Amino acid sequence: MGEKDIERQAPNVARMKMLGATVVPATSGSKTLKDATNEAIRDWINHPQDTFYIIGSVVGPHPYPDMVARFQSVISKEIRSQLQEKIGTELPKAVIACVGGGSNAAGTFYHFLDEPSVEIIAVEAAGCGVHSGMSAATTQLGKPGILHGSKSYVMQTADGQVVEPHSISAGLDYPGIGPMHANLFATGRGQFLSATDKEALEASFELAKLEGIIPALESAHALAALKQLKFVKDDNVVICLSGRGDKDMETYMNELNKK
């Protein structure tokens, strides 16, 4: 896990250690998700006899992106089941999810990919602003390239060096997207938006006050995008809340202390 992410997600790290995990900090580069993935793959390659590589996102070499998407597809399967039960149809107007690597989004979109009436909306992290130099909005800033063993869109310099991303949320702080999402973007099947750190924080506090739910900062980006979209009263829109805000409480508390 990136050394920076260990600090900003201390509750998650404590839980992992209680469950018996050894958490090794990645101290290279930006010390975030990209660098942790680098180090995990490097360790796996150097110790193939006794090491398995397991990742929780739809990135990396085949078959990992496909495997993770299939595992996460339980999300869209459940969405369809609950919609049928609650409103009498399995198909919403739109499904919205945040995208870093994009595992929660892959699961949310999976069983709607072949349903053209359902809008697929992915929301990336704009950080301090898409063109601020501190962003992770890959589809707006990236170009085709290879990252962690798969071809996708990658934030990179003219000579192919990876550009360091930035997001207030650890899970979206990644300079690429999974190949499935790259295809959704390239073909136009998915609509890709972005939300800034500030917009995500505002969406988090709004949801907490209105619904009593404290979302993960990643999920808050999907919520923030609602203000960029237009729906009518009877549209059924599903937003994936991919995690709870427990792990982000330090960031939330810092924001509250500013007010």
Buried (B, 14 or more C-beta within 10 A) or exposed (E): BBBBBBEBBEEBBEEBEEEEEEEEBBEEBBBBBBBBBBBBBEEBEEEEEEEEBEBEBBBBEEEBBBBBBBBBBEBBEEBBEEBEEEEEEBBBBBBBBBBBBBBBBBBBBBBBBEBEEBBBBBBBBBBBBBEEEBBBBBBBBBEEBEBBEBEBBBBBEEEEEBBBBBBBBBBBBBBBBBBBBBBBBEEEBBBBBBBBBBBBBBBBBBBBEEEEBBBBBBBBBBBBBBEEBEEEEEEBBBBBBBBBBEBBBEBBEEBEEEE
